[in-house]
Amino acid sequence: MKFNACLTAAVVVVLLTSGCLTPSGGVPECTVRLDPDGCLYADGRPVKLGRLGATLESAGAGPSTMIRVSLPAGRTDALRAITRELSASGFRRVVFTLPTRASASLGVSPEY
């Protein structure tokens, strides 16, 4: 019983640290994140823009891999540079995401 629990834990650790992942839809996916300070991360590891494509390839990404790029609010200026770098490296499936803004309005409570 202990062996199975340890084996399961080891498999989970390997899957979480193995770079690009394949979600249930079957298309491999990598994540790239730009923080508000301008630091770029590929699958959680810091990377320079000029090494982004090579870093993703070493993590197992290929031309059919979905690259999900998360940009902070107000940093859409980096969109063109990241697109250029990924395109030059042969990545064609790129999705950019921006933070969603929640809106709230004050109204009259239904209890009154």
MDTraj code that builds the backbone (N, CA, C; nanometers):
import mdtraj as md
import numpy as np

residues = "MET LYS PHE ASN ALA CYS LEU THR ALA ALA VAL VAL VAL VAL LEU LEU THR SER GLY CYS LEU THR PRO SER GLY GLY VAL PRO GLU CYS THR VAL ARG LEU ASP PRO ASP GLY CYS LEU TYR ALA ASP GLY ARG PRO VAL LYS LEU GLY ARG LEU GLY ALA THR LEU GLU SER ALA GLY ALA GLY PRO SER THR MET ILE ARG VAL SER LEU PRO ALA GLY ARG THR ASP ALA LEU ARG ALA ILE THR ARG GLU LEU SER ALA SER GLY PHE ARG ARG VAL VAL PHE THR LEU PRO THR ARG ALA SER ALA SER LEU GLY VAL SER PRO GLU TYR".split()
xyz = np.array([
    [0.0816, -0.1193, 0.0000],
    [0.0000, 0.0000, 0.0000],
    [0.0866, 0.1264, 0.0000],
    [0.1912, 0.1274, 0.0872],
    [0.2810, 0.2428, 0.0914],
    [0.3544, 0.2592, -0.0410],
    [0.3923, 0.1475, -0.1017],
    [0.4641, 0.1523, -0.2289],
    [0.3778, 0.2172, -0.3365],
    [0.2499, 0.1802, -0.3433],
    [0.1593, 0.2392, -0.4430],
    [0.1432, 0.3889, -0.4219],
    [0.1332, 0.4321, -0.2982],
    [0.1192, 0.5749, -0.2688],
    [0.2457, 0.6499, -0.3091],
    [0.3615, 0.5926, -0.2809],
    [0.4885, 0.6574, -0.3193],
    [0.5033, 0.6618, -0.4705],
    [0.4654, 0.5527, -0.5360],
    [0.4741, 0.5482, -0.6819],
    [0.3813, 0.6512, -0.7445],
    [0.2606, 0.6618, -0.6929],
    [0.1653, 0.7604, -0.7436],
    [0.2180, 0.9019, -0.7228],
    [0.2743, 0.9290, -0.6064],
    [0.3296, 1.0614, -0.5789],
    [0.4455, 1.0922, -0.6731],
    [0.5298, 0.9930, -0.7007],
    [0.6431, 1.0135, -0.7918],
    [0.5953, 1.0436, -0.9323],
    [0.4924, 0.9742, -0.9783],
    [0.4382, 0.9979, -1.1121],
    [0.3811, 1.1388, -1.1212],
    [0.3109, 1.1835, -1.0189],
    [0.2538, 1.3182, -1.0191],
    [0.3651, 1.4225, -1.0255],
    [0.4715, 1.4045, -0.9493],
    [0.5824, 1.4996, -0.9507],
    [0.6467, 1.5047, -1.0882],
    [0.6678, 1.3898, -1.1501],
    [0.7277, 1.3860, -1.2837],
    [0.6381, 1.4566, -1.3843],
    [0.5087, 1.4335, -1.3797],
    [0.4165, 1.4970, -1.4738],
    [0.4111, 1.6479, -1.4543],
    [0.4170, 1.6932, -1.3299],
    [0.4085, 1.8367, -1.3042],
    [0.5357, 1.9112, -1.3415],
    [0.6482, 1.8422, -1.3461],
    [0.7748, 1.9099, -1.3743],
    [0.8291, 1.8780, -1.5123],
    [0.7511, 1.8165, -1.5976],
    [0.8049, 1.7699, -1.7251],
    [0.7880, 1.8668, -1.8407],
    [0.7641, 1.9937, -1.8155],
    [0.7557, 2.0907, -1.9249],
    [0.6160, 2.0977, -1.9818],
    [0.6052, 2.0900, -2.1141],
    [0.4759, 2.1014, -2.1813],
    [0.3873, 1.9845, -2.1424],
    [0.2588, 2.0080, -2.1359],
    [0.1670, 1.9030, -2.0994],
    [0.0653, 1.8809, -2.2096],
    [-0.0005, 1.7674, -2.2033],
    [-0.1060, 1.7366, -2.2983],
    [-0.2369, 1.7321, -2.2226],
    [-0.3242, 1.8330, -2.2410],
    [-0.4524, 1.8314, -2.1718],
    [-0.5421, 1.7217, -2.2282],
    [-0.6580, 1.7041, -2.1684],
    [-0.7465, 1.5951, -2.2071],
    [-0.7909, 1.6015, -2.3523],
    [-0.7823, 1.7174, -2.4166],
    [-0.8201, 1.7299, -2.5572],
    [-0.7200, 1.6664, -2.6518],
    [-0.6004, 1.6342, -2.6029],
    [-0.5023, 1.5648, -2.6831],
    [-0.4008, 1.6534, -2.7531],
    [-0.4180, 1.7849, -2.7510],
    [-0.3226, 1.8748, -2.8157],
    [-0.2234, 1.9211, -2.7088],
    [-0.0924, 1.9004, -2.7308],
    [0.0053, 1.9458, -2.6311],
    [-0.0018, 2.0971, -2.6126],
    [0.0278, 2.1408, -2.4923],
    [0.0167, 2.2836, -2.4609],
    [0.1313, 2.3279, -2.3714],
    [0.1869, 2.4452, -2.3997],
    [0.2887, 2.5081, -2.3156],
    [0.2370, 2.6445, -2.2733],
    [0.2833, 2.6892, -2.1595],
    [0.2421, 2.8205, -2.1121],
    [0.3614, 2.9151, -2.1074],
    [0.3375, 3.0378, -2.1491],
    [0.4353, 3.1445, -2.1425],
    [0.3669, 3.2577, -2.0676],
    [0.4388, 3.3179, -1.9738],
    [0.3790, 3.4249, -1.8938],
    [0.4745, 3.5432, -1.8889],
    [0.4202, 3.6595, -1.9095],
    [0.4955, 3.7837, -1.8923],
    [0.4426, 3.8503, -1.7662],
    [0.5307, 3.8761, -1.6700],
    [0.4827, 3.9397, -1.5481],
    [0.4828, 4.0923, -1.5655],
    [0.4209, 4.1657, -1.4758],
    [0.4109, 4.3113, -1.4904],
    [0.5464, 4.3824, -1.4963],
    [0.6516, 4.3189, -1.4431],
    [0.7850, 4.3788, -1.4452],
    [0.8590, 4.3516, -1.5762],
    [0.7991, 4.2740, -1.6657],
    [0.8614, 4.2451, -1.7944],
    [0.9414, 4.1168, -1.7991],
    [0.9399, 4.0374, -1.6923],
    [1.0103, 3.9087, -1.6916],
    [0.9253, 3.8041, -1.7620],
    [0.9886, 3.7254, -1.8467],
    [0.9209, 3.6246, -1.9276],
    [0.9478, 3.4867, -1.8686],
    [0.8435, 3.4039, -1.8593],
    [0.8547, 3.2696, -1.8047],
    [0.7952, 3.1703, -1.9043],
    [0.8661, 3.0603, -1.9273],
    [0.8157, 2.9516, -2.0115],
    [0.7990, 2.8302, -1.9221],
    [0.6763, 2.7840, -1.9088],
    [0.6435, 2.6739, -1.8189],
    [0.7016, 2.6940, -1.6793],
    [0.6908, 2.8178, -1.6295],
    [0.7306, 2.8499, -1.4938],
    [0.8774, 2.8829, -1.4753],
    [0.9575, 2.8723, -1.5801],
    [1.1014, 2.9003, -1.5687],
    [1.1346, 3.0313, -1.6392],
    [1.2178, 3.1165, -1.5786],
    [1.2539, 3.2424, -1.6436],
    [1.3293, 3.2175, -1.7742],
    [1.3010, 3.2994, -1.8742],
    [1.3648, 3.2836, -2.0055],
    [1.3775, 3.4213, -2.0705],
    [1.4822, 3.4397, -2.1477],
    [1.4983, 3.5633, -2.2251],
    [1.4200, 3.5488, -2.3551],
    [1.3714, 3.6587, -2.4076],
    [1.2886, 3.6559, -2.5278],
    [1.3594, 3.5852, -2.6432],
    [1.4874, 3.6112, -2.6635],
    [1.5616, 3.5507, -2.7732],
    [1.5794, 3.4004, -2.7608],
    [1.5565, 3.3437, -2.6423],
    [1.5694, 3.1996, -2.6191],
    [1.4341, 3.1323, -2.5990],
    [1.3254, 3.2063, -2.6186],
    [1.1920, 3.1515, -2.5925],
    [1.1624, 3.0287, -2.6773],
    [1.1840, 3.0381, -2.8083],
    [1.1563, 2.9249, -2.8966],
    [1.2397, 2.8030, -2.8629],
    [1.3687, 2.8223, -2.8394],
    [1.4576, 2.7108, -2.8057],
    [1.4186, 2.6477, -2.6722],
    [1.3780, 2.7302, -2.5767],
    [1.3373, 2.6784, -2.4464],
    [1.2114, 2.5934, -2.4591],
    [1.1155, 2.6396, -2.5381],
    [0.9925, 2.5620, -2.5576],
    [1.0210, 2.4312, -2.6308],
    [1.1096, 2.4360, -2.7299],
    [1.1460, 2.3138, -2.8021],
    [1.2139, 2.2137, -2.7095],
    [1.3006, 2.2628, -2.6214],
    [1.3680, 2.1708, -2.5290],
    [1.2707, 2.1127, -2.4265],
    [1.1587, 2.1805, -2.4050],
    [1.0556, 2.1292, -2.3147],
    [0.9620, 2.0317, -2.3855],
    [0.9852, 2.0088, -2.5155],
    [0.9044, 1.9121, -2.5886],
    [0.8012, 1.9716, -2.6814],
    [0.7989, 2.1026, -2.6971],
    [0.7002, 2.1668, -2.7843],
    [0.7402, 2.1494, -2.9307],
    [0.6403, 2.1374, -3.0146],
    [0.6615, 2.1268, -3.1583],
    [0.5642, 2.2164, -3.2322],
    [0.5627, 2.2074, -3.3661],
    [0.4752, 2.2945, -3.4451],
    [0.3261, 2.2809, -3.4119],
    [0.2842, 2.1635, -3.3656],
    [0.1419, 2.1450, -3.3351],
    [0.1079, 2.1769, -3.1898],
    [0.2063, 2.2185, -3.1125],
    [0.1836, 2.2499, -2.9715],
    [0.1132, 2.3845, -2.9579],
    [0.0114, 2.3881, -2.8750],
    [-0.0580, 2.5129, -2.8437],
    [0.0266, 2.5901, -2.7433],
    [0.0613, 2.7131, -2.7762],
    [0.1378, 2.7986, -2.6863],
    [0.0417, 2.9029, -2.6306],
    [0.0195, 2.8982, -2.5016],
    [-0.0714, 2.9926, -2.4360],
    [0.0127, 3.0993, -2.3669],
    [-0.0006, 3.2240, -2.4129],
    [0.0789, 3.3359, -2.3618],
    [-0.0113, 3.4256, -2.2778],
    [0.0252, 3.4421, -2.1523],
    [-0.0513, 3.5261, -2.0605],
    [0.0206, 3.6591, -2.0432],
    [-0.0494, 3.7660, -2.0767],
    [0.0072, 3.9005, -2.0645],
    [-0.0637, 3.9754, -1.9524],
    [0.0092, 4.0556, -1.8740],
    [-0.0573, 4.1350, -1.7711],
    [-0.1288, 4.2542, -1.8337],
    [-0.2176, 4.3129, -1.7598],
    [-0.2883, 4.4315, -1.8081],
    [-0.1882, 4.5419, -1.8399],
    [-0.2069, 4.6063, -1.9516],
    [-0.1217, 4.7171, -1.9899],
    [0.0093, 4.6793, -2.0563],
    [0.0329, 4.5534, -2.0835],
    [0.1595, 4.5122, -2.1441],
    [0.1386, 4.4508, -2.2830],
    [0.0430, 4.5008, -2.3569],
    [0.0199, 4.4496, -2.4918],
    [0.1308, 4.4898, -2.5881],
    [0.2220, 4.5793, -2.5456],
    [0.3349, 4.6168, -2.6297],
    [0.4263, 4.4972, -2.6575],
    [0.4284, 4.3999, -2.5682],
    [0.5135, 4.2814, -2.5837],
    [0.4536, 4.1791, -2.6798],
    [0.3283, 4.1961, -2.7130],
    [0.2589, 4.0999, -2.7989],
    [0.3309, 4.0809, -2.9321],
    [0.3713, 4.1872, -2.9965],
    [0.4364, 4.1796, -3.1271],
    [0.5722, 4.1084, -3.1181],
    [0.6512, 4.1407, -3.0162],
    [0.7833, 4.0800, -3.0022],
    [0.7733, 3.9304, -2.9726],
    [0.6800, 3.8919, -2.8865],
    [0.6618, 3.7501, -2.8542],
    [0.6105, 3.6755, -2.9760],
    [0.5160, 3.7348, -3.0485],
    [0.4634, 3.6727, -3.1702],
    [0.5745, 3.6508, -3.2716],
    [0.6581, 3.7496, -3.2909],
    [0.7690, 3.7403, -3.3861],
    [0.8647, 3.6268, -3.3480],
    [0.8992, 3.6180, -3.2205],
    [0.9922, 3.5146, -3.1737],
    [0.9324, 3.3747, -3.1901],
    [0.8062, 3.3582, -3.1528],
    [0.7427, 3.2263, -3.1648],
    [0.7248, 3.1866, -3.3109],
    [0.6893, 3.2819, -3.3951],
    [0.6728, 3.2544, -3.5373],
    [0.8058, 3.2145, -3.6013],
    [0.9127, 3.2843, -3.5657],
    [1.0450, 3.2519, -3.6200],
    [1.0915, 3.1131, -3.5767],
    [1.0414, 3.0658, -3.4636],
    [1.0776, 2.9326, -3.4145],
    [0.9853, 2.8240, -3.4673],
    [0.8866, 2.8621, -3.5485],
    [0.7986, 2.7633, -3.6105],
    [0.6701, 2.7336, -3.5367],
    [0.6410, 2.8083, -3.4319],
    [0.5168, 2.7856, -3.3578],
    [0.4044, 2.8655, -3.4227],
    [0.2990, 2.7971, -3.4596],
    [0.1876, 2.8614, -3.5295],
    [0.0588, 2.8660, -3.4470],
    [0.0538, 2.7872, -3.3428],
    [-0.0668, 2.7814, -3.2599],
    [-0.0414, 2.8588, -3.1310],
    [-0.0677, 2.9886, -3.1352],
    [-0.0399, 3.0766, -3.0215],
    [-0.1694, 3.1457, -2.9806],
    [-0.1980, 3.1407, -2.8520],
    [-0.3163, 3.2064, -2.7970],
    [-0.2696, 3.3040, -2.6903],
    [-0.3098, 3.4294, -2.7025],
    [-0.2762, 3.5312, -2.6036],
    [-0.3953, 3.5523, -2.5122],
    [-0.3671, 3.5638, -2.3832],
    [-0.4739, 3.5914, -2.2869],
    [-0.4354, 3.7134, -2.2048],
    [-0.5344, 3.7925, -2.1753],
    [-0.5201, 3.9090, -2.0883],
    [-0.6043, 3.8848, -1.9653],
    [-0.5723, 3.9483, -1.8535],
    [-0.6543, 3.9285, -1.7345],
    [-0.7958, 3.9806, -1.7578],
    [-0.8903, 3.9090, -1.7047],
    [-1.0286, 3.9545, -1.7166],
    [-1.0557, 4.0563, -1.6079],
    [-1.1406, 4.1473, -1.6397],
    [-1.1767, 4.2502, -1.5424],
    [-1.3163, 4.2203, -1.4905],
    [-1.3240, 4.2095, -1.3628],
    [-1.4542, 4.1874, -1.3014],
    [-1.5238, 4.3223, -1.2850],
    [-1.6515, 4.3218, -1.3105],
    [-1.7257, 4.4453, -1.2888],
    [-1.8331, 4.4207, -1.1839],
    [-1.8508, 4.5174, -1.1028],
    [-1.9526, 4.5066, -0.9987],
    [-2.0323, 4.6357, -0.9979],
    [-2.1580, 4.6224, -0.9720],
    [-2.2393, 4.7429, -0.9635],
    [-2.3159, 4.7390, -0.8304],
    [-2.3346, 4.8539, -0.7769],
    [-2.4110, 4.8643, -0.6536],
    [-2.5572, 4.8837, -0.6900],
    [-2.6366, 4.8102, -0.6249],
    [-2.7790, 4.8220, -0.6514],
    [-2.8583, 4.8085, -0.5241],
    [-2.9853, 4.8002, -0.5404],
    [-3.0724, 4.7848, -0.4256],
    [-3.0810, 4.6376, -0.3918],
    [-3.0663, 4.6063, -0.2647],
    [-3.0744, 4.4680, -0.2210],
    [-3.2167, 4.4172, -0.2427],
    [-3.2312, 4.2928, -0.2891],
    [-3.3666, 4.2400, -0.3138],
    [-3.4482, 4.2264, -0.1850],
    [-3.3835, 4.2350, -0.0703],
    [-3.4547, 4.2201, 0.0559],
    [-3.5334, 4.3456, 0.0919],
    [-3.5039, 4.4590, 0.0283],
    [-3.5714, 4.5833, 0.0671],
    [-3.6815, 4.6166, -0.0259],
])
top = md.Topology()
chain = top.add_chain()
for i, resn in enumerate(residues, 1):
    res = top.add_residue(resn, chain, resSeq=i)
    for name in ("N", "CA", "C"):
        top.add_atom(name, md.element.get_by_symbol(name[0]), res)
traj = md.Trajectory(xyz[None], top)
